[in-house]
Amino acid sequence: MDDFKIIARLLAAIRAGEGQQPFNCALVDEKVIKAPEAKRDALAIKLQKSGLIEGLFIVDDIDGQPRPVVMWQYSSPAVTLSGLEYIDSNSALKKAIKEIKDAGIAVAAQTIANVITGL
């Protein structure tokens, strides 16, 4: 998978979920981002280190994991001014923001339906 496509999806997902308390983790679900959890988290950490996003809660060592993990449920991610400028310079990202938001809502609804069905 092309890292830049994953990065675009991450930026779009974070932008779509800004201001939601708590952050809607369905927006960054592996199915929505189309990347495994490890790749998604590694790229999100790179985005934060490069100053395009902020607000990630990162745990460096959880259960002996050899890599940092983003605790999305405890994060309040937001796109920084630099990130907004990056999005603005990329028209495909603007379109992706709406698509990611819609996909995240659909994933959340399906997850809730699965839980209810399992009761």
BALOMI-246419 format. One record per residue: residue number from 1; y, z, x of N, C-alpha, C in turn; residue in three letters. Coordinates in pm, 1 decimal, always signed. Atoms other than C-alpha are relative to their C-alpha. Example, Ala and Ser with C-alpha at 12.3 -4.5 7.8 and 13.67 -1.06 7.14 Angstrom:
BEGIN
> num,n_c2,n_c3,n_c1,ca_c2,ca_c3,ca_c1,c_c2,c_c3,c_c1,residuo
> 1,-119.0,+0.0,+89.0,-450.0,+780.0,+1230.0,+120.0,+0.0,+90.0,ALA $
> 2,-119.0,-6.0,-82.0,-106.0,+714.0,+1367.0,+109.0,+73.0,-77.0,SER $
***
This chain:
BEGIN
> num,n_c2,n_c3,n_c1,ca_c2,ca_c3,ca_c1,c_c2,c_c3,c_c1,residuo
> 1,-118.9,+0.0,+86.6,+0.0,+0.0,+0.0,+122.7,+0.0,+89.3,MET $
> 2,-125.1,+11.0,-72.9,+342.9,-88.9,+126.8,+81.9,+128.2,-17.0,ASP $
> 3,-74.4,-125.5,+4.6,+530.0,+231.2,+216.2,+134.6,-14.7,-69.0,ASP $
> 4,-131.5,+18.0,+61.3,+862.2,+85.6,+102.1,-8.4,-5.5,-153.2,PHE $
> 5,+18.7,-0.7,+145.5,+725.6,+29.9,-248.6,-20.7,+142.6,-50.4,LYS $
> 6,+20.9,-140.1,+38.1,+608.6,+390.2,-262.1,+131.7,+76.0,+7.6,ILE $
> 7,-130.5,-64.1,-15.5,+947.7,+505.8,-134.0,+91.2,-36.4,-116.9,ILE $
> 8,-82.3,+43.4,+113.7,+1119.8,+300.8,-403.6,-42.9,+72.6,-127.2,ALA $
> 9,+49.0,-70.6,+118.6,+896.7,+456.4,-670.7,+38.3,+148.1,+4.0,ARG $
> 10,-37.8,-140.9,-13.6,+963.3,+806.0,-534.8,+147.9,+21.2,-30.9,LEU $
> 11,-143.8,-12.2,+27.2,+1338.9,+756.5,-534.9,+29.5,-19.4,-148.1,LEU $
> 12,-21.5,+25.9,+142.4,+1325.8,+612.7,-883.8,-47.9,+117.4,-84.5,ALA $
> 13,+55.2,-112.3,+75.7,+1107.6,+898.5,-1009.1,+88.7,+122.9,+11.6,ALA $
> 14,-85.7,-116.8,-20.7,+1327.6,+1167.1,-858.1,+132.1,-18.2,-71.7,ILE $
> 15,-126.3,+28.2,+69.8,+1641.4,+1001.9,-992.8,-18.9,+14.9,-150.9,ARG $
> 16,+25.9,-8.4,+144.5,+1484.9,+977.0,-1339.3,-17.7,+143.6,-46.4,ALA $
> 17,+26.4,-137.6,+39.0,+1391.6,+1345.3,-1336.5,+106.6,+100.1,+39.4,GLY $
> 18,-105.2,-91.3,-43.4,+1710.9,+1490.1,-1194.1,+54.3,+81.9,-115.9,GLU $
> 19,-59.3,-87.1,+99.8,+1848.1,+1786.4,-1382.8,-98.6,+62.6,-96.4,GLY $
> 20,+100.8,-59.6,+88.0,+1525.5,+1865.2,-1564.2,-48.7,+130.0,+61.6,GLN $
> 21,+49.5,-129.3,-47.7,+1429.5,+2229.5,-1532.6,-112.4,+45.3,-90.6,GLN $
> 22,+44.1,+35.4,-133.9,+1153.0,+2250.6,-1444.0,-12.2,-151.9,+15.3,PRO $
> 23,+14.8,+142.0,-28.8,+1112.7,+1913.9,-1275.2,-127.5,-52.0,-65.6,PHE $
> 24,+114.8,+62.1,+66.9,+877.8,+1683.4,-1468.8,-92.4,-61.0,+105.7,ASN $
> 25,+92.9,+43.8,-104.9,+590.1,+1652.8,-1220.8,-74.9,-127.7,-36.0,CYS $
> 26,+66.7,+123.8,+41.5,+441.3,+1369.7,-1427.3,+71.1,-122.9,+56.3,ALA $
> 27,-75.3,+112.3,-55.9,+715.6,+1147.4,-1285.0,-49.9,-39.2,+138.1,LEU $
> 28,+48.4,+27.9,-135.2,+561.8,+1176.1,-936.9,-152.9,+5.4,+7.6,VAL $
> 29,+145.4,+2.1,+4.5,+198.5,+1168.6,-1048.4,-52.5,-117.1,+84.1,ASP $
> 30,+60.7,+104.1,-83.5,-31.4,+967.1,-822.3,-13.2,-133.1,-73.2,GLU $
> 31,+14.9,+122.8,+78.0,-88.2,+716.2,-1103.7,+133.0,-71.1,-18.6,LYS $
> 32,-132.4,+59.2,+19.1,+283.6,+661.5,-1152.1,+53.4,-55.6,+132.2,VAL $
> 33,-50.0,+40.2,-132.1,+374.7,+644.5,-782.5,-91.9,-103.8,+63.4,ILE $
> 34,+100.7,+93.5,-50.8,+57.2,+443.3,-713.0,-27.1,+22.9,+148.3,LYS $
> 35,+31.0,-39.7,-137.2,-19.8,+634.9,-394.8,-76.5,+131.6,-4.2,ALA $
> 36,+70.4,-127.8,-6.7,-256.6,+914.8,-296.2,+99.1,+113.9,+26.8,PRO $
> 37,-86.0,-117.5,-14.0,-109.9,+1265.5,-295.9,+51.1,+18.6,+143.4,GLU $
> 38,-39.7,-21.3,-139.9,-107.1,+1291.4,+84.9,+107.7,-99.5,+42.7,ALA $
> 39,-98.1,+103.6,-35.5,+83.4,+963.4,+125.9,+131.1,+25.2,-73.0,LYS $
> 40,-119.4,-28.5,+79.6,+325.6,+1048.5,-156.3,+79.7,+113.9,+62.0,ARG $
> 41,-69.0,-116.3,-55.0,+405.9,+1387.5,-6.9,+58.7,-29.0,+137.6,ASP $
> 42,-50.1,+33.0,-134.3,+440.2,+1255.0,+348.9,+128.1,-83.3,-8.5,ALA $
> 43,-119.0,+83.2,+14.1,+688.5,+992.2,+236.0,+115.4,+76.5,-63.6,LEU $
> 44,-105.5,-82.4,+60.7,+879.9,+1240.4,+17.3,+63.6,+89.9,+105.8,ALA $
> 45,-52.9,-84.1,-107.7,+915.0,+1469.5,+318.5,+87.9,-83.4,+93.4,ILE $
> 46,-82.6,+88.9,-83.2,+1043.3,+1175.5,+525.4,+132.8,-30.7,-68.4,LYS $
> 47,-124.5,+26.3,+73.2,+1297.0,+1096.7,+252.6,+94.0,+119.3,+8.4,LEU $
> 48,-84.8,-119.0,-9.1,+1419.2,+1455.3,+259.0,+56.0,+16.5,+141.7,GLN $
> 49,-45.9,-13.0,-138.8,+1437.2,+1464.0,+640.1,+106.4,-103.7,+34.7,LYS $
> 50,-98.4,+104.9,-27.5,+1634.5,+1138.8,+639.9,+126.3,+15.6,-83.6,SER $
> 51,-120.7,-28.3,+77.5,+1883.0,+1281.2,+388.3,+16.7,-80.9,-127.3,GLY $
> 52,-11.4,+77.6,+124.0,+1807.8,+1052.2,+93.1,-28.2,+83.9,-123.7,LEU $
> 53,+25.9,-93.6,+109.8,+1673.2,+1336.4,-123.6,+12.9,+142.5,+53.9,ILE $
> 54,-5.2,-141.4,-35.7,+1697.5,+1714.9,-127.9,-72.8,+79.3,-107.2,GLU $
> 55,+55.9,-88.3,+101.2,+1543.1,+2009.8,-308.4,-150.5,+10.4,-6.2,GLY $
> 56,+145.3,-12.1,+0.1,+1176.9,+1978.0,-215.2,-40.5,+136.7,+52.9,LEU $
> 57,+59.3,-123.6,-48.7,+978.5,+2298.5,-177.5,-126.3,-41.3,+74.0,PHE $
> 58,+108.8,+47.5,-85.1,+744.8,+2228.1,+112.5,-71.6,+120.0,+61.4,ILE $
> 59,+81.8,-102.8,-62.4,+458.5,+2449.5,+228.2,-70.1,-65.7,+117.9,VAL $
> 60,+56.8,+60.1,-120.6,+353.7,+2380.6,+585.2,-148.7,+27.4,+16.9,ASP $
> 61,+141.3,-32.9,-17.8,+16.0,+2551.8,+569.3,-51.7,+66.7,-126.0,ASP $
> 62,+58.5,-54.0,+121.8,-169.6,+2597.3,+242.9,-151.2,-21.4,+6.8,ILE $
> 63,+146.6,+5.9,-5.1,-540.7,+2677.3,+246.8,-51.2,-75.2,+122.3,ASP $
> 64,+45.3,+63.8,-123.4,-570.8,+2556.4,+605.9,+21.1,-150.0,+5.0,GLY $
> 65,-27.2,+144.0,+0.1,-440.7,+2207.2,+520.7,+68.2,-39.5,+131.7,GLN $
> 66,-60.3,+40.4,-127.0,-349.2,+2015.7,+837.1,+136.7,-69.0,-16.2,PRO $
> 67,-125.5,+71.3,+24.8,-40.3,+1864.4,+673.7,+86.4,+78.2,-98.2,ARG $
> 68,-86.8,-65.4,+98.7,+263.2,+1988.0,+481.8,-26.7,-54.1,-140.7,PRO $
> 69,+22.3,+36.8,+139.8,+235.1,+1982.4,+101.6,+128.4,+26.7,-77.2,VAL $
> 70,-115.3,-19.7,+86.7,+518.1,+1934.5,-147.2,-48.4,+70.4,-125.9,VAL $
> 71,+32.1,-74.9,+121.5,+497.9,+2191.5,-424.6,+96.8,-49.3,-108.0,MET $
> 72,-88.7,+66.2,+95.7,+646.9,+1966.9,-691.4,+39.1,+91.4,-114.9,TRP $
> 73,-28.4,-85.8,+114.1,+621.6,+2229.0,-965.9,+106.6,+104.8,+31.6,GLN $
> 74,-103.1,-96.4,-40.6,+854.9,+2457.3,-765.7,+122.8,-68.8,+59.5,TYR $
> 75,-110.0,+77.1,-58.3,+1086.6,+2181.5,-643.6,+103.6,-35.6,-105.3,SER $
> 76,-108.1,+53.0,+83.4,+1418.2,+2070.5,-784.5,+58.4,-120.1,+73.6,SER $
> 77,-44.6,+113.8,-80.6,+1442.0,+1729.8,-621.1,+118.4,-72.1,-62.0,PRO $
> 78,-116.6,+77.4,+42.3,+1761.4,+1530.8,-638.1,+28.2,-104.5,+106.3,ALA $
> 79,-40.5,+105.3,-91.6,+1886.4,+1211.2,-483.3,+137.9,+35.5,+53.2,VAL $
> 80,-128.3,-31.5,-63.0,+2169.7,+1271.9,-236.4,+95.5,-118.4,-14.1,THR $
> 81,-97.7,+108.9,+2.9,+2485.7,+1063.6,-207.5,-49.8,-119.1,+82.0,LEU $
> 82,+57.2,+108.5,-81.1,+2318.7,+863.6,+70.5,-111.5,-71.0,-75.8,SER $
> 83,+106.5,+59.2,+80.4,+2019.5,+811.0,-156.6,+53.7,-84.9,-113.1,GLY $
> 84,-62.8,+77.9,+107.4,+2243.6,+695.4,-441.0,+55.3,-131.7,+52.1,LEU $
> 85,-51.2,+123.6,-60.6,+2408.4,+444.7,-209.0,-113.9,-96.2,+29.6,GLU $
> 86,+117.1,+82.6,-26.5,+2064.1,+319.7,-107.1,-50.7,-64.5,-129.1,TYR $
> 87,+44.2,+52.7,+129.6,+1961.2,+282.6,-471.7,+96.8,-106.5,-49.2,ILE $
> 88,-101.0,+93.7,+48.7,+2288.9,+109.5,-558.2,-5.6,-133.4,+72.4,ASP $
> 89,+7.2,+124.2,-76.7,+2235.1,-145.4,-283.2,-129.0,-77.7,-28.4,SER $
> 90,+129.0,+62.2,+27.7,+1890.5,-228.9,-422.3,-17.8,-12.2,-151.7,ASN $
> 91,+6.5,+19.7,+144.9,+1889.4,-378.4,-773.5,-140.1,+24.5,-56.3,SER $
> 92,+136.0,-24.4,+46.9,+1509.9,-353.6,-796.9,-22.3,+149.1,-25.2,ALA $
> 93,+13.1,-144.1,+20.0,+1538.2,+24.3,-763.4,+62.4,+43.9,-131.2,LEU $
> 94,-64.8,-34.6,+127.0,+1776.8,+42.4,-1058.1,-95.5,-24.1,-116.0,LYS $
> 95,+96.0,+32.9,+105.3,+1517.0,-127.2,-1276.1,-120.2,+94.1,+5.4,LYS $
> 96,+116.3,-87.4,-17.2,+1238.4,+88.2,-1132.1,+25.3,+139.3,-56.5,ALA $
> 97,-31.6,-132.8,+50.7,+1418.3,+407.5,-1234.8,-39.3,+11.9,-146.4,ILE $
> 98,+35.2,-3.6,+141.8,+1380.9,+323.3,-1603.2,-150.7,-11.4,-19.6,LYS $
> 99,+143.9,+18.9,+13.7,+1022.5,+204.4,-1562.1,-77.8,+125.4,+39.0,GLU $
> 100,+67.7,-121.7,-45.7,+917.8,+517.8,-1369.5,+15.5,+110.9,-102.7,ILE $
> 101,-23.6,-104.6,+99.2,+1075.8,+746.7,-1626.2,-92.1,-21.5,-120.1,LYS $
> 102,+87.3,+30.8,+114.0,+887.6,+571.0,-1908.2,-147.2,+24.8,+34.5,ASP $
> 103,+139.2,-20.0,-41.8,+558.7,+576.7,-1712.4,-32.1,+147.5,+14.7,ALA $
> 104,+21.6,-143.8,-16.5,+599.1,+945.9,-1627.8,-17.6,+70.0,-132.8,GLY $
> 105,+11.4,-58.7,+133.8,+647.3,+1035.6,-1991.9,-136.4,-34.0,-59.8,ILE $
> 106,+130.1,+41.2,+52.6,+334.7,+838.5,-2084.0,-113.4,+78.6,+66.1,ALA $
> 107,+103.3,-76.8,-70.6,+126.5,+1015.5,-1815.4,-1.8,+143.8,-49.4,VAL $
> 108,-7.9,-137.8,+49.5,+250.4,+1355.9,-1932.4,-61.8,+11.2,-139.1,ALA $
> 109,+53.8,-2.0,+135.6,+165.7,+1273.6,-2293.4,-152.0,-12.3,+2.1,ALA $
> 110,+144.8,+17.6,-9.5,-184.7,+1158.0,-2197.2,-66.5,+126.7,+52.8,GLN $
> 111,+55.8,-123.8,-55.0,-245.5,+1472.9,-1991.5,-5.8,+108.5,-107.4,THR $
> 112,-3.0,-98.0,+108.1,-142.3,+1692.9,-2283.7,-106.8,-31.4,-103.8,ILE $
> 113,+102.0,+40.6,+96.3,-365.2,+1493.6,-2519.7,-139.7,+33.2,+50.9,ALA $
> 114,+131.2,-30.7,-58.7,-660.8,+1534.4,-2280.5,-29.6,+149.8,-5.8,ASN $
> 115,+18.7,-145.1,+3.9,-608.2,+1911.3,-2263.4,-31.3,+44.3,-142.7,VAL $
> 116,+20.3,-36.7,+139.6,-584.2,+1941.0,-2642.4,-139.0,-43.2,-45.6,ILE $
> 117,+132.2,+51.1,+37.3,-897.9,+1727.0,-2687.4,-110.3,+88.5,+57.8,THR $
> 118,+99.9,-82.7,-65.9,-1084.8,+1952.7,-2444.8,-10.0,+140.8,-56.8,GLY $
> 119,+2.1,-137.3,+56.7,-1005.6,+2269.3,-2646.4,-108.8,+16.5,-102.8,LEU $
***
